[in-house]
Amino acid sequence: MDKKLEAWLLDSDPALRWQVERDLLDAPPTVWESTRAKVATEGIGAELLSRQDPEGTWAGGAFFPSDWEFREDRPQPWTATTWVLTDLREWGVDARVLGGTAERLERIVWEYDDLPYWQGEVDCCINSWTLSNGLWLGADVDGITTWFLDHQLPDGGWNCEWTEGSSRPSFHSTLNALVGLLDYQVATGDADRVRAARRRGEEYLLERSLFRRLSTGEPFSERALSLAHPRRAYYNVLAAADYFRAAGVADGTVADERLAEAIGIIRAQRQPDGRWLQGHRLAGEVWAHVDVPAGEPSKWVTFQALRVLAWWDRFTTTTAVPGTVQRR
């Protein structure tokens, strides 16, 4: 890596810096583990931890702040418990820092039908984060894994709007479900339980080159091609490619050639100085902004893109044109 780019990435919050050290620079564990430990005491990690309520929640609610008034003209806020736990987990905070949180959240209910927090909700995406967060904190979330296996649609994916009668998977819901199931596999070692469901969900995305409608071949959404961090619930090809990277590492498998076009899209957005720009920023209240506004060089997007491309390039040589992948 270019030394100037390396220095730019390392000049960042500990939540990102330790991952750069581990995944891009191959630093010794003593180095990146020391940086990772700082996430709970410095920067955005410490800021979010300081906002926790005595009840174990954030902003007093499971998915929305307790004082949230639902209006169509108000964007989704990102300050309530599920969003904060997801951030802290993905930033590498040691679960022991949140000692007792899992137990306190057993008394919390979802805004939907007052369902108990660790039993999950009816939304695929919410259940994905709850599964991953529960595994991290040591809560009993095994039933959510069963829920995903029971709610997979015939096409292989999932859709958060199944309660409204939708029988076709969505890209967003399918990716989030897959992330949760992969986290389950990594945390428990029980690959057999989720292997078939994961394969079917992955096929749903791969058959569509990660972003194309099967019916027309057109991109299902222009925003799917916009590389942004944090993505929250939303889908983009970088997040999907990073899932397949993590899955390949966990399963010990090589990259699938059907990722080629999405990889080409990611590679093409690299700027002459080696960085990637923030594609867009989601509206909505936050405790603190994690990354830069749209159009500015993004350390998070650059890190994720470099990590995905390094993984891909270990297995293949490729152009952005489908069908031109050569196995190394």
Summary of the structure (lengths in Angstrom):
residues: 328
radius of gyration: 19.3
end to end distance: 21.6
largest distance: 56.0
contacts: 1051
relative contact order: 0.10
helix: 52%
strand: 4%
